Amino acid sequence: MPLRLAFMGTPDFATPSLAELIAGGHNIACVYTQPPRPKGRGLSQEKSPVHKLAESAGLEVRTPRSLKEAKEQEAFATLGLDAAIAVAYGLILPMAVLEAPRLGCFNLHASLLPRWRGAAPIQRAIMAGDPETGVMVMRMEVGLDTGPVLMSERVAIDRKTYGELHDELARLGADLLGGALLALERGEITEQPQDRNGITYARKIEKSETRIDWKRSARELDWLIRGLSPSPGAWFEAKGERVKVLLAEPVSESGEPGEVLSPLVVACSDHALKLITVQRAGRAPMDAEAFLRGFPLRAGEQVG
């Protein structure tokens, strides 16, 4: 029997999950998403990816800036929900909202909880050099990503970038969410409390973290670059210009940190990085060899 649901999500990561719930025949009573934001030079109001998908499917869309007000909580309660599903929504759900649906509120989170609770779990897992990550469907509580887990799926990170892993986990998470709701509907779910050990927090990415410090190891910088690729992108400065590095690989050469050892290789504190994909300000990403034809880096130069 299909469930009567509210879906709460905002970015691209959440759209496969909403599409899965629609395809699964569930009754989507309402979609909650972040309000339109100014975008581009004209600062026109841009609807979120979830907002656009919901409208195209003929679903009601609500865009409150907060759910703390009594009128918003009452409007949510009157939906008469079996459950609410949150996927990268971006607003805190107060207790009145969490308790309103018959079965509760559930969240799809892109990490292996309790590791990387919080806002940027995919980036932080790559930037920390974790060998694996995953997605989990969890019951929502007042605490930040603290609730018991219904279902989970693990994936190896290997040498994936943030963009690649983001898309993989979004697809995997949508399938997992569909299976979890089916099991929940049948009463076949056993909720597992999270481990009290190994808790880490995935804070938002700060601008100060995106600059490449060549005094770090090649391995750490490889993690940083892949964790920030394609956006916001890790960068260094050369000839007074910022250059983003979207992909690089450690190599066994050595020199002074920031020294260009050959046109495509820059020394780190140990070993070096070979540049593979880069991007100049205002330009499209390009392979390093094409970049060097218009922006030569010569052996012995310093970048910083």
N, C-alpha and C positions, 0 to 999 in steps of 0.2 A: 504494500500500500504506500503510495507516495506521501512524503512528508510535506507539511506546510512550513516553509522556511522564509527567513530573511537572510539575504546575503549582504555582507559588509566587507568591502574591499575597494582599493583605489588604483594601484599601478598595473602595468602589464603582467606582472607575476600572478595577479589574481584572476586574470581573464580566462585562462584554461579551466580553472575551478568553477567559475560561474557557467561557462559553456557546458561543462560536464554535468552540473546539476540540472540545467535546462534540458539537455539531451536525455537525462535519466528520468524525466517525467515528473520531477518534483514540482510542487505548487510554490513558486517563488512569489510570496505576497508582496515583497518590497525589496528594493536594493538600496543600501546606504553606501555613500561614497563621499570623499572629500569634495568641497565646493570647487567650482571652476577657478583656475588661477591665471593671472596675467602671464602671457607668453609672447616671445618675439619682440621685434622692434616696435610694433604698434601696440604692444601690451594688451592684445585682444584676449578675452576670457576663453581659456582652453578647458574643455571638459576632460575628466580623467578617462583612461582607457576602459575602466569598468562602467563608467557613466555611459559612454558611447555604445558599448556592447549591450547594456541593459535597455537603452532606448531602442536600439535596432531590433530587440526581441519583444518590444512592446510592454516592458515591465515598468512599474512605478519606481521612480528614483527620488530619494530624499538626500539632501546635502546639508545637514546641520553642522554648524561649526563646533558644537559641543553637545554631549548627551547628558549634561549635568542638570539642566533645567527640568522642572517637574513636567512642563507641557510636552517636552520631547519624550520623556519617559512614559507618560500617559499614552502618547501617540504610538509608541512602540508596543506597549502592553495591549492596546486595542487590536493589534494585528492577529491575536489569537494563534500564536506560533507553536508548532511542535519543537522547533529548534532554530537557533541562529548560527550562521557560519561566518567567521571572520577570517579573511586572508589579506594580510598587509593592509589593514584598514587605515590605521594612523590615528585613531582616537581611542582613549581609555573608556572602557565600558563600566559604568558604575554598577553597584550591587543591584539596584532596581531593574536595570536592563538584564543583567546576568540571570536574575531569578524569574524573569517574565515568561520565557518559553517553557513549555511543558517538560521537555527533556533537558533543557539547558542550552548554553552557548558553547560552541566549539571553534577551535582555531587550528589552521594549518600553518605550521612553523617550519622554516627551512634550516633546521639544524638537528643534531642529535642531543636533545635536552638531557641533562641540565647544562650542557656546554652550549655557549653562545645564545643565552637568553637576550632578547632586546632587538634593536633596530636594524643592525647590519650583519646578520649571521653568516650569509654567504661570503661576503668580502672578508670578514674576520677569520673564517675558517681557512681560506686560501692564504691570507696574509700571515697567519700563524704557522703555516706549513703543515696543517693537519693532513693526515693521509686519507681520511674519509669524512664524509658528512652525510646528510640525509634529510628526510622530511618526516614530520610527526603530526598526527591529529591528536589534539589534547583538549580536555575540558578546561574551559576558562574559569579562572578565579580572579579575585581582586588583585593578587600579586602579579608581578610581571613574569609571564610565561612559567608559572609555578605549578599548574594543574596536572592531574594524572593523564597518562598517555593511553589513547585507545588503540592506535596502530602506528607503525613506523616502517620506513624503508631506508636502507643504507646504499650509498654510492661511493665509489673511489673517486678522489679528486684528480689524481694523476697530474697532468700538466694543463688542466683546463683553466681557461680564463674565467673571470667573474661572469662575463656575458654568456659563455658556453654553459657554465654550471647553473646559472640563473634559469636559462631556458629548459635545461634538462630537469631541474627540480620542479619547475612550474608544471611541466607535463606529468612527471611522476606523482607530484602532489595531488593533481586533479584526479588521477586514477585512484590514489590511496583514499582520498576524501569520499569518492563515490562508494568504494568498498566499505569504508567505515560507517557511512550512513545506512547502507543496506544491512550491515550487521547490527547497528544500533536499533534500527526499526524492528529487527527480528528478536531483539533481546539477547544477542549472541556476543556482546562485548564484555570483556573483562578489563577494567581500567587498572593500569599499573602506576603506582606513585613514582615520581621521579626520584632518582638517587640523590641523597643529600651530599654526596661527595662530587667533586669535579665541576662545581658551578662556576661559570664564567659569563661575562656580560659583553655583548656586542654593541658597543657605543657607536653612535653615528660617525661617519668618516669626516674628519676635520680637514680643512684646506692645508693646514700646516703639515699633515701627514703625507701629502701627495708629492712633495718635492723629494727627488732622489738624492740621498746623501751617499756619495761614493765611498765614504769611510766605513760603510756597513759591508757585510760580506756579500759575495755574489749570490749566494743561496737566499739570503734574506731579501735582497733586492729583486730577485726573480719572483719570490712570493708576493712582494709589494706590487710589482708591475702587473702580474696576472690577476691579483686581487682587485686592482683598480681599472682593469681593461674590460670594456672600452671607455667606461665613464666612472669617475671623473678623469681618470688617466694620471699616471705618475709622470713627472716631467723633470728635465734638467735645463739649465741655461747655457747657451753657446752663442757667441757673437752678439750678445745682447738680446737674444730671442729665446722664448720658451719652446722647448721641443718635448712633446709627449712621446713616451715609449709605450707602445701597446703590446709588444711581445719581444722578449729577449731570451737568451739562454746562457747559462754559465759555461765558461770555457776555462782551460787550465793555464792561461797566460797570467802574467803578473807585472805590476808596475806601481807607480805612485797613484793613490786614489784620485780618480778624475782624469787621469792621463789617457789620451787617445793612443793606443798601442798600434793600431792599424785603422784604416778608415771605418771599419764596422765594429771595432772592439774597444771598450773602455775599461780601465783597471778599477778594481774595488779594493777593499782592505785586504782581501785574500782573493786570488784569482781575478777573473774579469767577466764582463758581460758582452756577448755578441748581440748587437742590435739586429732585429729582424723586421719589425713593423713599427713605424714612427709616424708622427703627425705634427706638422708645423701649424702655428696659429692661423686660423681661417682657411686651412687647407684640408683636403680629404686625407685619410690614412693612406700610407704608401709603403712599399717595401724599402728597406734601408738603402739598397743600391740605387733606386730611383731618387730617393731623398738626397743622397750624396752628390748626384749629378747637378743639383741646384743649390746644394748647401754642403760644400766639401768640409770634411773634418780630416785633418792631416795628422799623421803620427807625431807625437811630441806636444800637441796642443793640450790645453787643460779645459775641461768643461766643469761647470759647478752648478 
